[in-house]
């Protein structure tokens, strides 16, 4: 159930379950009653109410982008992730029944995991995973439980990216958690402390991340976190609740007031590490009747690996991690039980031999499928006609969820499926899908041109490991260019952009802003270092006439005799041109 943010004072949360007699440290609801703890259904309703608040301010979150491009929606991605979380909790813990906070938080985490969209959604899902881990076995949520839940939620969020960058939503989560550690307050006061700390952290994000300061905005994902914490606080506190007042953040909301529509903060790419190391997956099974300690296994890999996903029970534990050296991880796993279904991406031959020699072999696929994420009829036909098993419709402003990626991969019927995200804001969701399904593998393409280059390196007769290696290498051989219309004015990276101008991006960075779409494309292409032996592929988008692409091709061929220029009807929305140079 979703509650309207403005209706919380008179809604079902105005009077909550009473656990303890009133003391100075207890929570008091609007009727002067008190409680020290929340039941599961109260926690469920609080996050449902917080989701309604996020929906109310979704457009404001979306508008806090750095780049003035129609990109993925941070606010929308977080909202859809939260909707999946609260729906999962509603299904697992129906209204009208008593539920433990352990059951509710586990259901929230499960729904967020599979409903995660975009980088912000994946980070949020890992927040709920940590929150749930802290409440395992708990009937009620008390103040000490909240402090521990926020601490583990912070660890979970940071584990979702390989190279965490401060000044993002990660910082807002961390500062909210640190503010309540060791504080001897009641639950409501502690939640209020976290909320205030999150606002302070958000206000400081431009001082931590120069690109935010230059664009004149706070972090969009961090803004979403503040709204969620504040929305839950408002619900828990009843009629005495503080309102979520955005006026203090007004000086950062110049972009939000331009009516620029659904756009996202592309700088979240910076929270993703350039080198993931070895993507390693395996299953540990108990032997000789000895039970596995899931929490201990999870703790070990959280401390020794990146992007950790560890799920299972006392009989079987599935592990998906990213490590530089696979040997210690596999040795630890072997010490606990029988290891099977070992899969390692981007590994060296020494580690491959180690994995195959008695510690579980790398499985040879009987069937291998390639599955890209694309938007535009022309691009969809290109990928399908080139041998892809299908396409996942998505990309700019429409990021597929983890569950959608899994469902699409399963529908191919292949034993192993390689996913091409083709968008920097889809990579983390694809990685999370792969973390839950061993048959899924990801080549982290961040643009359509990268995806095309990877696709042409695909060998359906080869092993998935060989394909991942060769396709990843192919990505580094091309330069990616994008041209789109600016949805607002901004100065970033030394480039002055006016609303409505065409901006050229090279490898995701704005390099030019021009009144003429062909000029923007040509300038960006020139910056790749064109020569007569270059191969240039230009994908013209929906509403962009072929003649515009032909005009640019003609000037390239004139200036660089011998250059090869291919024109493809991509039909992609939001970008007049996509292009690659190899």
C-alpha positions as CSV (number, residue, x, y, z in Angstrom):
1,X,0.0,0.0,0.0
2,X,1.3,3.5,-0.9
3,X,0.3,6.5,1.2
4,X,0.3,10.1,0.1
5,X,3.0,12.1,1.7
6,X,0.6,14.9,2.6
7,X,-1.9,12.5,4.2
8,X,0.4,10.9,6.8
9,X,-0.7,12.9,9.8
10,X,-4.2,11.4,9.5
11,X,-3.3,8.1,8.0
12,X,-2.7,4.6,9.3
13,X,0.6,5.6,10.9
14,X,-0.8,8.3,13.1
15,X,-1.1,5.8,15.9
16,X,1.4,3.0,16.2
17,X,1.7,-0.1,18.2
18,X,2.6,0.5,21.9
19,X,5.4,-1.5,23.3
20,X,6.7,0.2,26.4
21,X,5.4,2.6,29.0
22,X,6.2,6.3,28.4
23,X,9.6,7.4,29.5
24,X,11.7,10.4,28.5
25,X,13.4,8.2,25.8
26,X,10.3,6.8,24.2
27,X,8.6,7.8,21.0
28,X,5.4,9.7,21.4
29,X,2.7,9.6,18.7
30,X,0.2,12.4,18.0
31,X,-2.0,11.2,20.9
32,X,0.8,11.6,23.5
33,X,1.2,7.8,23.6
34,X,4.6,6.2,23.5
35,X,6.6,3.4,22.1
36,X,10.2,2.3,22.0
37,X,10.0,-0.1,19.1
38,X,8.5,-0.6,15.7
39,X,6.7,-3.7,14.6
40,X,7.3,-5.1,11.2
41,X,4.1,-3.7,9.8
42,X,5.0,-0.3,11.1
43,X,8.4,-0.4,9.4
44,X,6.6,-1.6,6.2
45,X,4.2,1.3,6.4
46,X,7.0,3.8,7.1
47,X,8.9,2.9,3.9
48,X,5.7,2.8,1.9
49,X,5.0,6.3,3.1
50,X,8.6,7.3,2.3
51,X,8.0,5.9,-1.3
52,X,5.0,8.2,-1.6
53,X,7.2,11.2,-0.6
54,X,9.8,10.2,-3.2
55,X,7.1,10.1,-5.8
56,X,6.0,13.6,-4.8
57,X,9.5,14.9,-5.3
58,X,10.6,12.6,-8.1
59,X,10.8,15.4,-10.7
60,X,12.9,17.6,-8.4
61,X,15.3,14.7,-8.0
62,X,15.4,14.0,-11.7
63,X,16.1,17.6,-12.5
64,X,19.3,17.7,-10.4
65,X,21.4,16.3,-13.2
66,X,24.9,17.5,-13.9
67,X,25.0,17.0,-17.7
68,X,22.1,18.8,-19.5
69,X,21.2,15.7,-21.5
70,X,18.1,13.4,-21.4
71,X,19.7,10.6,-19.5
72,X,18.4,7.9,-17.1
73,X,16.2,9.2,-14.3
74,X,17.8,9.1,-10.8
75,X,14.5,9.9,-9.1
76,X,12.5,7.6,-11.3
77,X,15.0,4.7,-10.9
78,X,14.9,5.1,-7.1
79,X,11.1,5.3,-7.1
80,X,10.6,2.2,-9.2
81,X,13.1,0.4,-7.0
82,X,11.2,1.4,-3.9
83,X,7.9,0.4,-5.4
84,X,9.3,-3.0,-6.1
85,X,10.5,-3.2,-2.5
86,X,7.2,-2.2,-0.9
87,X,5.2,-4.4,-3.2
88,X,7.4,-7.3,-2.2
89,X,6.8,-6.5,1.5
90,X,3.1,-6.3,0.9
91,X,3.0,-9.7,-0.8
92,X,5.1,-11.4,1.9
93,X,3.6,-9.6,4.8
94,X,-0.2,-8.9,4.2
95,X,-2.0,-6.1,6.0
96,X,-3.9,-6.9,9.2
97,X,-1.3,-9.3,10.5
98,X,1.6,-9.0,12.9
99,X,5.0,-9.3,11.2
100,X,8.5,-9.2,12.5
101,X,10.9,-6.5,11.3
102,X,13.2,-9.4,10.1
103,X,10.5,-10.6,7.7
104,X,9.5,-7.2,6.5
105,X,13.1,-6.0,6.0
106,X,14.0,-9.2,4.2
107,X,11.0,-8.8,1.8
108,X,12.0,-5.1,1.2
109,X,15.5,-6.2,0.4
110,X,14.3,-8.9,-2.0
111,X,12.0,-6.6,-3.9
112,X,14.6,-3.9,-4.1
113,X,17.2,-6.4,-5.4
114,X,15.2,-7.6,-8.3
115,X,13.5,-4.3,-9.0
116,X,16.7,-2.2,-9.0
117,X,17.0,0.1,-11.9
118,X,20.0,2.3,-12.8
119,X,23.0,2.9,-10.6
120,X,21.0,4.7,-8.0
121,X,18.5,1.8,-7.7
122,X,21.3,-0.8,-7.4
123,X,22.9,1.3,-4.6
124,X,19.5,1.6,-2.9
125,X,18.9,-2.1,-3.2
126,X,22.2,-2.9,-1.5
127,X,21.3,-0.4,1.3
128,X,18.2,-2.5,2.0
129,X,20.2,-5.6,1.9
130,X,22.5,-4.4,4.6
131,X,19.5,-3.0,6.6
132,X,17.9,-6.4,6.4
133,X,21.1,-8.3,7.4
134,X,21.1,-6.2,10.7
135,X,17.6,-7.2,11.5
136,X,17.9,-10.9,11.0
137,X,16.0,-12.7,13.7
138,X,14.6,-9.5,15.1
139,X,10.9,-9.2,16.1
140,X,11.0,-5.4,16.7
141,X,13.1,-2.5,15.7
142,X,14.6,-0.5,18.7
143,X,17.1,2.3,18.7
144,X,20.2,0.1,18.9
145,X,18.8,-1.9,16.0
146,X,18.4,1.2,13.9
147,X,22.0,2.2,14.5
148,X,23.3,-1.2,13.4
149,X,20.9,-1.4,10.5
150,X,22.1,2.0,9.1
151,X,25.7,0.9,9.6
152,X,25.3,-2.4,7.7
153,X,23.1,-0.5,5.1
154,X,26.1,1.8,4.5
155,X,28.5,-1.1,4.1
156,X,26.0,-2.7,1.6
157,X,25.7,0.5,-0.4
158,X,29.4,1.1,-0.6
159,X,29.9,-2.6,-1.7
160,X,27.7,-2.0,-4.7
161,X,30.3,0.1,-6.5
162,X,34.0,-0.8,-7.0
163,X,35.4,2.7,-6.5
164,X,33.1,4.7,-4.2
165,X,33.3,8.5,-4.8
166,X,32.4,10.9,-2.0
167,X,29.9,13.6,-2.7
168,X,27.4,11.1,-4.0
169,X,24.4,9.3,-2.4
170,X,26.9,7.0,-0.7
171,X,28.2,9.9,1.4
172,X,24.7,10.9,2.4
173,X,23.9,7.4,3.5
174,X,27.3,7.1,5.4
175,X,26.9,10.4,7.2
176,X,23.4,9.5,8.3
177,X,24.7,6.3,9.7
178,X,27.7,7.8,11.4
179,X,25.6,10.4,13.2
180,X,23.6,7.8,15.1
181,X,26.5,5.4,16.2
182,X,27.0,5.4,19.9
183,X,24.1,7.9,20.6
184,X,22.0,7.0,23.6
185,X,18.6,8.3,22.3
186,X,15.2,6.9,21.7
187,X,14.2,5.6,18.3
188,X,12.4,8.7,17.1
189,X,15.2,11.0,18.2
190,X,17.8,8.7,16.6
191,X,15.9,8.7,13.3
192,X,15.6,12.4,13.4
193,X,19.4,12.7,14.0
194,X,19.9,10.5,10.9
195,X,17.6,12.8,8.9
196,X,19.3,16.0,9.9
197,X,22.7,14.4,9.2
198,X,21.6,13.4,5.7
199,X,20.5,16.9,5.0
200,X,23.8,18.3,6.1
201,X,25.7,15.7,4.0
202,X,23.6,16.6,1.0
203,X,24.3,20.3,1.3
204,X,28.0,19.5,1.4
205,X,28.1,17.3,-1.7
206,X,29.1,20.1,-4.1
207,X,32.2,20.7,-1.9
208,X,33.2,17.1,-2.3
209,X,32.5,16.6,-5.9
210,X,33.8,19.4,-8.2
211,X,31.4,18.5,-11.0
212,X,28.5,19.2,-8.7
213,X,29.9,22.5,-7.7
214,X,30.4,23.5,-11.3
215,X,26.9,22.5,-12.3
216,X,25.4,24.2,-9.2
217,X,23.5,21.2,-7.9
218,X,23.5,18.8,-5.1
219,X,23.8,15.0,-5.7
220,X,20.5,13.7,-7.1
221,X,20.7,10.3,-5.5
222,X,21.6,11.8,-2.2
223,X,18.6,14.1,-2.5
224,X,16.5,10.9,-2.9
225,X,18.0,9.4,0.2
226,X,17.2,12.5,2.2
227,X,13.6,12.3,1.0
228,X,13.3,8.6,1.9
229,X,14.7,9.1,5.4
230,X,12.6,12.1,6.0
231,X,9.5,10.5,4.6
232,X,9.9,7.5,6.9
233,X,10.5,9.8,9.9
234,X,7.4,11.8,9.1
235,X,5.4,8.6,9.1
236,X,6.8,7.2,12.3
237,X,6.4,10.5,14.2
238,X,2.7,10.9,13.4
239,X,1.2,14.4,13.9
240,X,4.3,15.6,15.7
241,X,6.3,14.9,12.5
242,X,8.7,17.4,10.9
243,X,7.8,18.2,7.3
244,X,10.2,17.6,4.5
245,X,11.2,21.2,3.8
246,X,13.1,21.6,0.5
247,X,13.5,25.4,0.8
248,X,16.9,25.1,2.5
249,X,18.1,23.3,-0.7
250,X,16.7,26.0,-3.0
251,X,20.1,27.4,-3.9
252,X,21.1,24.1,-5.4
253,X,17.9,23.6,-7.4
254,X,18.5,25.9,-10.3
255,X,18.3,22.9,-12.7
256,X,15.1,21.7,-11.0
257,X,13.3,24.9,-11.8
258,X,14.0,24.9,-15.5
259,X,11.2,22.4,-16.3
260,X,13.8,20.3,-18.1
261,X,12.0,17.0,-17.7
262,X,13.2,13.5,-16.8
263,X,17.0,13.5,-16.8
264,X,19.6,11.9,-14.7
265,X,23.0,12.6,-13.1
266,X,25.5,11.0,-15.5
267,X,28.4,11.6,-13.2
268,X,27.4,8.5,-11.2
269,X,29.5,6.7,-13.7
270,X,32.4,7.9,-11.6
271,X,31.4,5.6,-8.8
272,X,32.0,2.6,-11.0
273,X,35.5,1.2,-11.0
274,X,37.3,1.0,-14.3
275,X,38.7,-2.4,-13.6
276,X,36.5,-4.9,-11.8
277,X,39.2,-7.5,-11.5
278,X,38.0,-11.1,-11.9
279,X,34.3,-11.6,-11.8
280,X,34.1,-14.8,-9.8
281,X,31.0,-17.0,-9.1
282,X,30.6,-20.4,-7.4
283,X,28.4,-22.4,-5.1
284,X,29.6,-23.8,-1.7
285,X,27.7,-26.9,-0.6
286,X,27.8,-28.3,3.0
287,X,29.5,-31.7,3.4
288,X,29.4,-34.4,6.1
289,X,26.3,-32.7,7.6
290,X,28.2,-29.6,8.7
291,X,26.1,-26.4,8.4
292,X,27.4,-23.4,6.6
293,X,27.5,-20.0,8.4
294,X,26.0,-17.7,5.7
295,X,26.7,-14.6,7.7
296,X,30.3,-15.5,8.3
297,X,30.8,-16.3,4.6
298,X,29.2,-13.0,3.6
299,X,31.3,-11.1,6.1
300,X,34.5,-12.7,4.8
301,X,33.8,-11.7,1.2
302,X,32.6,-8.2,2.2
303,X,36.0,-7.7,3.8
304,X,38.1,-9.3,1.0
305,X,36.2,-8.6,-2.2
306,X,34.2,-6.1,-4.2
307,X,30.6,-6.1,-5.4
308,X,29.8,-8.9,-3.1
309,X,26.5,-10.8,-3.4
310,X,26.3,-13.8,-1.1
311,X,23.0,-15.6,-0.7
312,X,21.8,-19.0,0.4
313,X,21.3,-21.0,3.7
314,X,23.1,-23.5,5.9
315,X,23.2,-26.1,3.1
316,X,24.2,-24.1,0.0
317,X,25.7,-20.7,-0.5
318,X,25.9,-18.9,-3.8
319,X,28.8,-16.4,-4.1
320,X,29.3,-13.6,-6.7
321,X,32.3,-11.4,-6.1
322,X,34.9,-9.3,-7.9
323,X,38.5,-9.9,-6.9
324,X,42.0,-9.2,-8.3
325,X,43.2,-12.7,-7.3
326,X,40.7,-15.6,-7.4
327,X,43.0,-18.1,-5.6
328,X,42.4,-16.9,-2.0
329,X,38.6,-16.7,-2.5
330,X,38.4,-20.2,-3.9
331,X,40.7,-21.6,-1.3
332,X,38.5,-20.2,1.4
333,X,35.4,-21.6,-0.2
334,X,37.1,-25.1,-0.5
335,X,37.9,-25.0,3.2
336,X,34.2,-24.7,4.0
337,X,32.7,-27.4,1.7
338,X,32.3,-28.7,-1.8
339,X,32.7,-26.0,-4.5
340,X,30.9,-26.2,-7.8
341,X,29.7,-24.1,-10.8
342,X,32.9,-22.1,-10.7
343,X,32.8,-19.3,-13.3
344,X,35.5,-16.7,-13.7
345,X,35.5,-13.8,-16.1
346,X,38.7,-12.0,-17.3
347,X,40.9,-14.4,-15.5
348,X,44.5,-15.3,-16.3
349,X,45.4,-18.8,-17.4
350,X,47.0,-19.6,-14.0
351,X,43.8,-19.0,-12.1
352,X,41.8,-20.9,-14.8
353,X,44.0,-23.9,-14.3
354,X,43.6,-23.6,-10.5
355,X,39.8,-23.4,-10.8
356,X,39.7,-26.5,-13.1
357,X,42.0,-28.7,-11.0
358,X,39.8,-30.2,-8.4
359,X,38.2,-27.0,-7.2
360,X,35.3,-27.1,-9.6
361,X,35.8,-26.6,-13.3
362,X,34.8,-23.8,-15.7
363,X,31.7,-25.1,-17.5
364,X,31.7,-25.2,-21.2
365,X,28.4,-23.8,-22.5
366,X,26.3,-26.0,-24.7
367,X,24.5,-22.8,-26.0
368,X,25.6,-19.2,-25.8
369,X,23.4,-16.2,-26.4
370,X,24.1,-12.5,-26.7
371,X,21.5,-10.1,-25.2
372,X,21.9,-6.3,-25.7
373,X,20.0,-3.4,-24.1
374,X,18.9,-1.0,-26.8
375,X,16.4,1.6,-27.8
376,X,15.3,2.3,-31.4
377,X,14.0,0.1,-34.1
378,X,17.0,0.4,-36.3
379,X,19.4,-0.5,-33.5
380,X,17.2,-3.4,-32.4
381,X,17.2,-4.8,-36.0
382,X,21.0,-4.3,-36.2
383,X,21.6,-6.4,-33.1
384,X,19.1,-9.0,-34.0
385,X,20.3,-9.4,-37.6
386,X,23.8,-9.7,-36.3
387,X,23.0,-12.9,-34.3
388,X,21.7,-11.6,-30.9
389,X,19.1,-13.9,-29.3
390,X,16.9,-10.9,-28.7
391,X,17.1,-7.4,-27.2
392,X,16.1,-5.8,-23.9
393,X,14.3,-2.5,-24.7
394,X,15.8,0.2,-22.6
395,X,18.6,2.8,-22.3
396,X,18.3,6.5,-21.9
397,X,15.4,7.5,-19.5
398,X,14.2,3.8,-19.5
399,X,16.6,1.6,-17.5
400,X,15.5,-2.0,-17.3
401,X,15.3,-3.6,-13.8
402,X,17.3,-6.5,-12.5
403,X,14.3,-8.8,-12.9
404,X,13.7,-7.7,-16.5
405,X,17.2,-8.5,-17.4
406,X,17.0,-11.9,-15.8
407,X,13.6,-12.7,-17.4
408,X,14.9,-11.7,-20.8
409,X,18.0,-13.8,-20.4
410,X,16.0,-16.8,-19.3
411,X,13.7,-16.4,-22.3
412,X,16.6,-17.1,-24.7
413,X,16.8,-20.7,-23.4
414,X,20.6,-20.5,-23.6
415,X,22.8,-22.2,-21.1
416,X,24.9,-19.0,-20.8
417,X,23.9,-15.5,-21.7
418,X,26.2,-12.5,-22.2
419,X,24.5,-9.1,-21.5
420,X,25.6,-5.9,-23.2
421,X,24.1,-3.0,-21.0
422,X,25.1,-0.3,-23.7
423,X,24.5,2.4,-21.1
424,X,26.6,3.4,-18.1
425,X,23.4,3.6,-16.0
426,X,22.5,0.0,-16.8
427,X,25.8,-1.7,-16.0
428,X,25.3,-2.0,-12.3
429,X,21.8,-3.5,-12.7
430,X,23.2,-6.0,-15.2
431,X,26.0,-6.9,-12.8
432,X,23.5,-7.4,-10.0
433,X,21.4,-9.7,-12.2
434,X,24.6,-11.7,-12.9
435,X,25.2,-11.9,-9.2
436,X,22.0,-13.8,-8.7
437,X,22.1,-16.0,-11.8
438,X,25.4,-17.9,-12.6
439,X,24.4,-18.3,-16.2
440,X,24.5,-14.5,-16.8
441,X,27.7,-12.7,-17.7
442,X,28.2,-9.0,-18.4
443,X,30.5,-7.2,-20.8
444,X,30.2,-3.6,-19.3
445,X,29.5,-1.6,-22.5
446,X,28.6,2.0,-21.6
447,X,27.3,3.1,-25.0
448,X,25.7,1.6,-28.1
449,X,28.9,2.0,-30.2
450,X,30.8,0.0,-27.6
451,X,28.0,-2.6,-27.7
452,X,28.3,-2.9,-31.5
453,X,32.0,-3.3,-31.3
454,X,31.6,-6.0,-28.6
455,X,28.9,-7.7,-30.7
456,X,31.2,-7.9,-33.8
457,X,33.7,-9.7,-31.6
458,X,31.2,-12.3,-30.4
459,X,31.8,-15.9,-31.4
460,X,28.7,-18.1,-30.7
461,X,30.8,-21.2,-31.0
462,X,33.3,-20.1,-28.4
463,X,33.3,-20.4,-24.6
464,X,31.7,-17.5,-22.8
465,X,34.9,-16.8,-20.9
466,X,36.8,-16.3,-24.2
467,X,34.0,-14.2,-25.6
468,X,33.9,-11.9,-22.5
469,X,37.7,-11.4,-22.9
470,X,37.7,-10.7,-26.6
471,X,34.6,-8.5,-26.4
472,X,36.0,-6.5,-23.5
473,X,39.1,-6.0,-25.5
474,X,37.1,-4.8,-28.5
475,X,35.5,-2.0,-26.5
476,X,38.9,-0.4,-25.9
477,X,39.6,-0.2,-29.6
478,X,36.9,2.4,-30.4
479,X,36.0,6.0,-29.5
480,X,32.3,6.7,-28.7
481,X,30.6,9.9,-29.7
482,X,27.0,11.1,-28.8
483,X,25.1,14.2,-30.0
484,X,22.0,15.3,-28.2
485,X,20.0,18.6,-27.6
486,X,20.7,20.3,-24.3
487,X,17.7,20.5,-22.1
488,X,19.0,23.4,-20.0
489,X,21.9,25.8,-19.9
490,X,25.1,25.0,-18.0
491,X,28.8,25.5,-17.9
492,X,30.7,22.2,-17.3
493,X,34.2,21.1,-18.1
494,X,34.9,24.5,-19.5
495,X,32.1,24.2,-22.1
496,X,29.4,26.8,-22.1
497,X,26.1,25.2,-23.0
498,X,22.8,27.1,-23.9
499,X,19.4,25.4,-23.7
500,X,18.5,24.0,-27.1
501,X,22.0,23.8,-28.4
502,X,23.4,20.5,-29.7
503,X,26.1,19.1,-27.5
504,X,28.8,16.6,-28.5
505,X,30.0,14.1,-26.0
506,X,33.2,12.1,-26.4
507,X,33.5,9.0,-24.1
508,X,30.7,10.5,-22.0
509,X,32.3,14.0,-21.6
510,X,30.9,17.2,-23.1
511,X,33.4,18.5,-25.6
512,X,31.4,21.0,-27.6
513,X,28.1,22.9,-27.8
514,X,26.9,24.2,-31.1
515,X,23.7,25.6,-32.8
516,X,24.1,23.2,-35.7
517,X,23.7,19.4,-35.1
518,X,26.1,18.5,-37.9
519,X,28.7,20.8,-36.5
520,X,28.4,19.3,-33.1
521,X,28.9,15.8,-34.6
522,X,31.9,16.8,-36.7
523,X,33.6,18.6,-33.9
524,X,33.3,15.6,-31.6
525,X,34.5,13.3,-34.3
526,X,37.5,15.5,-35.0
527,X,38.6,15.3,-31.4
528,X,39.0,11.5,-31.8
529,X,42.1,12.1,-34.0
530,X,40.6,11.1,-37.4
531,X,42.9,9.8,-40.1
532,X,42.5,8.3,-43.6
533,X,42.5,4.8,-42.3
534,X,39.8,5.3,-39.7
535,X,36.4,3.5,-39.9
536,X,33.5,5.8,-38.8
537,X,30.1,4.5,-38.1
538,X,27.3,7.1,-37.7
539,X,23.9,6.0,-36.3
540,X,21.3,8.7,-37.0
541,X,18.3,8.8,-34.6
542,X,14.6,9.2,-34.8
543,X,13.5,12.4,-36.4
544,X,17.0,13.0,-37.7
545,X,17.0,13.0,-41.6
546,X,19.5,10.9,-43.5
547,X,20.6,14.0,-45.3
548,X,22.2,15.4,-42.1
549,X,24.3,12.2,-41.7
550,X,25.2,12.3,-45.4
551,X,26.4,15.9,-45.1
552,X,28.8,15.0,-42.3
553,X,30.0,11.9,-44.2
554,X,30.7,14.0,-47.3
555,X,32.9,16.4,-45.3
556,X,34.8,13.6,-43.6
557,X,35.5,11.9,-46.9
558,X,36.6,15.1,-48.4
559,X,39.0,16.0,-45.6
560,X,40.3,12.5,-45.1
561,X,40.5,10.7,-48.5
562,X,40.3,6.9,-47.9
563,X,38.3,7.1,-44.7
564,X,35.4,4.7,-44.4
565,X,32.1,6.2,-43.3
566,X,29.1,3.9,-42.7
567,X,25.7,5.4,-42.1
568,X,23.1,3.4,-40.1
569,X,19.5,4.2,-39.3
570,X,19.5,3.7,-35.6
571,X,16.1,5.2,-34.8
572,X,17.3,5.9,-31.3
573,X,15.4,8.5,-29.3
574,X,17.1,11.4,-27.4
575,X,20.3,11.3,-29.5
576,X,20.4,12.8,-33.0
577,X,23.6,10.9,-33.6
578,X,25.6,8.1,-32.1
579,X,29.0,7.4,-33.7
580,X,32.1,5.3,-33.3
581,X,35.6,5.7,-34.6
582,X,38.0,2.7,-34.9
